[in-house]
Each structure stands twice: as C-alpha cells, then as structure tokens.
Amino acid sequence: MNLSSSTIPRPNGPSSFLKKRVLVVDDEVDITTIFKLALEKVNLQVDVYNDPLLALTDYRAGMYDLLLFDIRMPGMNGFELYSKIKDLEDVEKKVKNGKPRVCFITAFEEFRSEFKETFPAVEEVDCFLKNPIPVPDLVMKVKSQ
C-alpha cells in the first residue's frame, strides 16, 4: 500500500527552500498513518509505504532529507532496504546535495548492535526510534535530524 503524498520529484535534491521531505517505511498501516499525520502537522512533507519492496521500486535518489525505516518487515528488513537505497544514492551523487539521514524504527533496543555488526563502516547512523514512541518525541527527533 502506498500512501505517498506526492510523486513530484525534486530534481536538485533536498533544498532549504522546500519543506523537509521524509520517507516512512513500515509494514504496519497504523504506524505509517500516525507518523504521517504527526509529521505533516509540523509542516514536513511525508511519503509512506507499507511495502519495502514497493518503496525501493519507487525510490528516487536525492528526493528525501530523512528516511524512517522499520527494522522488521516482511520481504525485506529495514537494514536491507537502507543498504539498497544507500547504493542508489551513491550511484546518483551528481543529482543531490548529500545523502539523506536515516532513523530505524524498532521495538527492541538490541538492533543497534546488530546494525553496527551488519554495517561496520557506516558511522553516520545513530538514530534509532524505539516504538511505541510518543508523538511529541517523534516530532522532536525528526526535526533534529
């Protein structure tokens, strides 16, 4: 299911004069709905997907400022999705002004160490959102990224 708010690409990547654009991928519709409503209330542009394979198929490098991925999803976990999107961003460096930040959504704290073992060279990922997360905490964390 794709609840994408917009399919208009941003040709020159994330830009300060446009709304901050966030991609949320979680297989639970209630989570993506809550995240989308909460983040749009603070003037962020939010695209949501409940299928990581569809999110990957539709993904365009340079389009997002922040990625929020659930870790446990059927078909492809959040780490795998991040790895594939990171490869797309590396290929398309010329069309963007920097890689998007990523935050992982999890109900379990131990995934931080699993991520570091899976991607030892990736130092820039230090954002993990423990679900359930209160809406004010979600907004504060996203706006700080």
Secondary structure, 3 states (H helix, E strand, C coil): CECCCCCCCCCCCCCCCCCCEEEEECCCHHHHHHHHHHHHHCCCEEEEECCHHHHHHHCCCCCCCEEEEECCCCCCCHHHHHHHHHHHHHHCHHHCCCCCEEEEEECCCCHHHHHHHHCCCCCCCCEEEECCCCHHHHHHHHHHC
